[in-house]
Amino acid sequence: MDLIDITPEDAHRLIPLLQDLHALHVAHQPDRYPADPSADALANWLTEWLSDSSVTARAAVSPQGSVMGYMIYGIEQRPPLPVRRAETRAMLHHIAVSESWRRMGVGSALIADLKRAVALQGIQVVATTYAPFNSASAALMARMGMEPVMIMAEWRG
C-alpha cells in the first residue's frame, strides 16, 4: 500500500468511496443528508474543497493503483478565548475505506500518516467528528488514541 496526495484534479478518484460513506449517513439520518447527490456535484464540490490550501487529501492505493481508502483533513487555527486555550489542530473531516479493504489497517495507516505529517508542522492535536451510528469510526479513533471530548446534539423541526 502506498499513501499518495490527492490533488483537486484527482478528486474524482474519491467519488466511489465518498458515495458509500454518504449513503451510510443517509441510511441512518435521512432528514440530515440529501440522498444520491450526483457524481458531478460531488466532483465539483471535492475539487473546490481540495483547492483550499489548508485542506489536504491523502489516499491509500493498492499496488494496482486502486484507491483503498482516503482521508481529508484541514489545519485550523483556534485563537485563545477566556474559556479555551489557543491551539493549532488538524481536523480530520473525512475518512473512508473501501469495504473490500476494511480491517486490514488502511484506516490506521491513514491516521498514522496524518499524525506524522502534522507533527512535522509542530501540530500536536488531531480532532474529528463521527456520527453516533458509526461504530467502525469510533473503534478506529479509539485504536488511534483519540478519545471523545464533546457530544453534539441537534433538533430538527
C-alpha positions in Angstrom: 0.0 0.0 0.0 1.2 3.5 -0.9 -0.1 6.7 0.5 -0.4 9.5 -2.0 -1.6 13.1 -2.2 -5.0 13.6 -3.9 -4.9 16.9 -5.8 -8.1 18.8 -6.8 -7.5 17.3 -10.3 -7.6 13.8 -8.8 -10.7 14.4 -6.6 -12.8 12.2 -8.9 -10.9 9.2 -7.7 -12.5 9.6 -4.3 -16.1 9.6 -5.5 -17.0 5.9 -5.2 -15.8 5.9 -1.5 -17.5 9.2 -0.8 -20.8 7.9 -2.3 -20.5 4.8 0.0 -19.8 7.0 3.1 -22.6 9.4 2.2 -25.1 6.5 1.7 -24.3 5.2 5.2 -25.2 8.6 6.6 -28.3 8.9 4.5 -29.5 5.5 5.7 -29.1 6.5 9.4 -30.0 10.2 9.2 -32.2 10.8 6.1 -33.5 14.1 7.5 -30.0 15.5 7.7 -28.4 14.3 4.4 -29.8 14.6 0.8 -29.9 11.2 -0.9 -28.0 10.4 -4.0 -26.0 13.5 -4.9 -24.8 13.2 -8.5 -21.2 12.2 -9.2 -20.7 15.5 -11.0 -21.9 17.5 -8.0 -19.6 15.5 -5.7 -16.6 16.0 -8.1 -17.2 19.8 -8.3 -17.6 20.1 -4.5 -14.4 18.0 -3.8 -12.4 19.8 -6.4 -13.3 23.2 -4.9 -12.8 22.0 -1.3 -9.4 20.4 -2.1 -8.3 23.7 -3.8 -8.2 25.3 -0.3 -4.5 25.4 0.7 -5.4 24.5 4.3 -7.1 21.2 3.2 -5.2 18.0 2.4 -6.5 14.8 0.9 -4.5 11.6 1.0 -5.3 8.1 -0.3 -4.1 4.6 0.3 -3.6 2.9 -3.0 -3.1 -0.7 -3.9 -0.1 -1.8 -6.0 -2.5 -1.8 -8.9 -3.3 1.9 -8.2 -6.9 1.5 -6.9 -8.0 3.7 -4.0 -8.3 1.5 -0.9 -9.2 4.4 1.4 -8.8 8.2 1.8 -8.9 11.0 4.3 -9.4 14.7 4.1 -8.2 17.0 6.8 -7.6 20.7 7.4 -5.4 22.8 9.6 -7.3 25.1 11.9 -6.0 28.0 13.9 -8.1 28.4 17.1 -7.5 31.7 18.9 -7.4 31.9 22.7 -10.7 32.7 24.4 -11.2 33.3 28.1 -12.6 29.8 28.3 -10.2 28.0 25.9 -6.5 27.8 25.1 -5.2 28.7 21.7 -4.3 25.8 19.5 -3.5 24.8 16.0 -5.1 21.5 15.2 -5.6 19.1 12.4 -9.3 18.5 11.8 -10.0 15.1 10.2 -13.1 15.8 8.1 -13.4 12.5 6.2 -12.0 9.0 6.4 -13.3 6.1 4.4 -12.0 2.7 3.5 -13.3 0.5 0.7 -15.4 -2.4 2.0 -13.0 -4.9 0.5 -10.0 -3.4 2.3 -11.6 -2.9 5.8 -10.0 -4.4 8.9 -6.6 -4.6 7.1 -5.0 -1.5 8.6 -5.8 1.0 5.9 -7.6 3.5 8.2 -4.9 3.1 10.8 -2.2 3.8 8.2 -4.0 6.9 7.0 -4.4 8.3 10.5 -0.8 7.5 11.4 0.3 9.3 8.2 -1.8 12.3 9.3 -0.2 12.3 12.8 3.3 12.2 11.3 2.6 15.0 8.8 1.1 17.4 11.3 3.8 16.6 13.9 6.4 17.8 11.4 4.5 21.1 11.4 4.6 21.2 15.2 0.9 20.4 15.5 0.1 18.1 18.4 -3.7 18.0 18.2 -5.8 15.9 15.8 -9.6 16.2 16.1 -12.5 14.6 14.3 -16.3 14.1 14.5 -18.2 11.0 13.7 -21.8 10.0 13.8 -23.1 8.0 16.8 -24.2 5.1 14.5 -20.7 4.8 13.0 -19.2 2.2 15.3 -16.3 1.5 12.8 -15.1 5.1 13.0 -15.5 5.1 16.8 -13.4 2.0 17.1 -10.7 3.3 14.6 -10.4 6.6 16.5 -10.1 4.7 19.8 -7.4 2.4 18.4 -5.5 5.5 17.2 -5.6 7.1 20.7 -8.4 9.6 20.0 -11.0 9.9 22.8 -14.4 11.7 22.7 -14.2 15.1 24.3 -17.6 16.6 23.3 -21.0 15.4 22.3 -23.1 17.4 19.9 -26.9 17.2 20.0 -29.3 18.5 17.4 -33.0 19.3 17.0 -34.7 19.4 13.6 -38.2 20.8 13.5 
